[in-house]
Amino acid sequence: MADISSVVNPLRWNLKRLLWVLLAGALLWFLFFDTYSVWSRLQYAQERKVLEEDIERLSVQLEALEEQIERLESDPDLLERIAREEYGMKKPGEVIYRTEETPPSSQNSPNVETRNP
């Protein structure tokens, strides 16, 4: 007569083994393949960290620009200096003489060797 376990389970899988295989499959699914998997959550956390650092950097830059705007609005001498130096503006009847600035001579540089023939 045939064993009752072989009749009930023709593949002769142990119930515990089948349960472990199903549990491992479900675990793999939730770790890597699901829409809200642990893997995607880790990637989102890294992306969020980068974006928060960008927000902090841009906030500091925004504060500096707001401070510069405030200085330009409150100091007409600074505004005039920037208009003259950066944009070449002048007062009516004023003549501007521009001079070219030459870069520092390479002869003064200690790293450059000069040879005399």
Buried (B, 14 or more C-beta within 10 A) or exposed (E): EEEEEEEEEEEEEEEEEEEEEEEEEEEEEEEEEEEEBEEEEEEEEEEEEEEEEEEEEEEEEEEEEEEEEEEEEEEEEEEEEEEBEEEEEEEEEEEEEEEEEEEEEEEEEEEEEEEEE
